[in-house]
Amino acid sequence: TRNPHSASAPGAKQLKEWSKLSCEERVLTQWRAAFGCPVSDEAKAQFCIHALDRTFRLSDVRLWTQHHPLHGKHVVDGGKVHLEFFFDGTTSELTGHEEEFTKAFENMIEQQLQERRVIDFRKKLATRRRRGTASPGEGDMDGGDGVDDEDWNTYLKKPVPATDFSIRSYREAGCMLMFLVCQTSVSVSASEVLGQIAFQEHFPIDGVAQPPSTSTMPLPRWFYGLGACTVTLSFFAVVAWWQVFTQIALAGGEAVLTAA
């Protein structure tokens, strides 16, 4: 159920180098590193678009290389990151319904960003409460992630970052399997949050690396059918070769008897 592409996760040394970059440079570098990596199952489940009486399911999300070449400089165009979202579908399905699909797409992105803010708030609040009830020095034993009064007040006063999400165009991709590609632009901060959902191993949260995502989705039905066909064909192949060897052995024995 995972994206067939593969790429290695960054090591601790690479993550340390990223931390030295500015926010814009770091986020863009992380998206370049995640290019071609398998999208997490969480992102596939959360980034579905319900529109036009069907569900468009996410297959991949990657940097829009026309605006951000993979081997180019760290350039953020007008404070925005350009991303391509790959969904199962075709552009012909949107004919005459582009506005409806666009609205559903925008609502989905805003919902995911809002849910991530809520999760972040609850996590920090729970950490603060634990620190408030812990004895002096005990909070540091939990990993040093406590939130003091100054940090908490700063977090509460921090404005909600602008999303600036915009769909620029649509295109099709693929050969045997067709994909609807939504070419978008989004603010740097919002693109980082989307990356934290789609590629946990490449987008740390507050400088702390997330554990790599593991696939939790069940295998597709065709996988079991393919396995059964493979076993059946292997069995018949073994039987066929056994018959061949048996005939050769019998023919050889008859030849020896005839010569004698």
N, C-alpha and C positions, 0 to 999 in steps of 0.2 A: 504493500500500500504506500510505500515511500517513493519519492522521486528517484528515478533510476540514476540520476547524476550522482557523482561522489566527489568529495574534496575533504582534505584533512582539516581537523580543527586546529586553531592557533595554539601555540604553546605559551607557557608562562612568560618567556622572554619577549615574544611578539606582543602579548597583552601589555607588558610593561612599556614597550616602545610606543604602543598606541596611546597610553595614558599621558605621554609627554606632548601629544599633538593638541592643537586647538579643537574645540568641540566639532566645528564643521569638518576639519581635516580628518579627525578620528572617525566620525560617523561614515564619511564617504569611503575611507579606507576599509572599514568593517564591511560595508556593502560590497566593495570590490572583492574582499576575501571570501565573502559568502556566496559569490556568484557561482552557480552550478551545484551548490550544496543541496542536500535533500531538505525540503520544507518540513517543519515539525507537524505531527498529526494534530496538535492543538491549533495551529494556524489553518490547516485544512478544514477543521470543524468550525472554527470561529469566523473564517473569512468567506463563508458561503453567502451568495446573494440570492435572495428570494424575490423574484420578479418575473413578470410575463407568464404566470401560472407554472413556473418550474423553478428548480434550484440550480444555480450556476456554482459549481464546486471548484475551489482553487486547486490548481496543479503545481504552480510555481510562481515565484515572485523574485525579480532580479533587477539589477541596476539597468537603466535605459542607457545603453552604451553610446547612442548617438549624441547624448549630452555629456556623458561621463565615460570616456574611453577607459578600458580596464587598465591600461598601462600609461595613462596620462597623468597630468599633474593634479594636485589636490585643489580642484576648483569647484566651488558651489555656485551655481547660477542664480544670482539674486536671492541668496539665502534659502534656496529650495533644492531638494533632491528629487531627481526624476526616476521613477520606478515603473516597471512593467509587471502587470498582474496577468497570469495565464489562467483562464477558466475553460472548462469543457463547454464548447459551444462554437458557433460561427457568427460572423457579422450579419449574415442574412436574417438571423433570428431577431435582430434589433431594428430591422427596417420599419420605420414608422413608430418605433417605441423607444427611441434613443433617450428621450427625456425621462421616461419612467425608469429605465435601467440606470441612468446616471444618478437619479435621485436615490434609488435603492442602494447603489454603490456608496454614495456619499454618507448615507445614514448608517450603513454598516461600518465604515471607517470611523465615524464619530462615536458610534456605540462601543467599538473595541477600545478606542483611546480613553473613553470615559470609564469603562470597566477597569482598565489598567490603572487609572488614577485612583479609583476606589480601592483596589487591591493594595496599591502602594500606601494609601492613607491608613488603611486598617492594619497593615503590617507595622508601620511606624508607630501607630497608636498602641498596638499590643506590646511592642518593644519598650515604649516609654512607660507603660503600666508595669511591666515586669521590673524595669529599672527602679521605679518608684517604690516597689514593695520589697526589693532585694536589699540585703545588707550592704554596707560600704565595701566596694571592691568586688562584690559578687557579680555585678554586671559585666566586668571585664573578663571574668572567667567564661562567660557565654560566647566569647568571640569578639568583644570590643565593639559591638554594634549598637550600643545604647544610644539613646537620644536625649541630650540634656536640654535644659530650658531654652537656651539660646538657639540651638539647632531646631528645636520644635517650633519656636516662634518664627524663625526664618522660613521654615517649611510652610507654616500656615499663611504667611504673608506673601509667599511666592505666587505670582500670577499664573493662571492656567495658560500654558504656551499655545500660541495660535497654531491651528492645523494647516490652514492655507491649502487645503486639498483641492485639486482641480484635475479633471479628466481632459487631456489634450486631444486624444484621438483613439480610434480603434483600428485593429488590423487582425489578420488571421495568420496563424503559424502552424507548422506541422506538415506531415506528408501523409502517412497512414492514419494518424490521429490528428484531428483538427482542433485547434485551440483558439479561443477568443482572447486576444491580447488587448488589455486596457492600458494605454500609455498615460501616465499621470505625473503630477508634480505635487510635492508635499513639503512642509516645513522641515528643517533639520531635526528639531526636537521630536516631531511626530514620526518622522522616518526612523528615528532611533527606537521609539517605542514599538513600532511595527516590526523592526528587526529583532527586538527582544522577544517577541512572540514567535516569529517565524524561524529564527536562527539563534537559539539560546546560547550555543557554544561560542558564537562570534560577537554577541552583544552582552557584555556584563552589565549588571544593575548596580549603580553606585560603586563601581570599581570592583565588584565581587563577581567572579565568573560563575555562570549558571551551569548546572550539570547538563551534559549532552542529552538531547531528547531521544527517547526510545519509542519505537513503534508500539502502540497499544491497540491498533485497529485490527480486526480479524482479517484473515487472508480471504481474497475473493474466491467465489465458488469455482471459477474456471481453473484455479490452481489445483483443486482436488480432482477435477476431471482430467487435467493434464497428467497428474501423478498416476491416476488409474490407467490411462492409456499407455503411459510409459512402462508400467509394470506388465501390462498385457502384451505389448509388443516385444518386450524383453523375453517374456516367457515363450512366445511363439518363435522368436529368433533362436533361443536355446534348443527348443524341440527340433527346429529345422536343421540346425548344425549337427545335432545328435543323429538325426536320420542320415545325413550325408556321411558322417564318420562310420555309422553302422554299415551302410552300403559299401563303402570302400573296404572296410574290414572283411565283409563277406566275399566281395569280389576277389580280394587278395587270397583268402583261404581257398576258394574254388580253384584259383589258378595254381596253387601249390599242389592240390590234390590231383589236378589234371596232369601236371608235370610228373608226378610220382607214378 
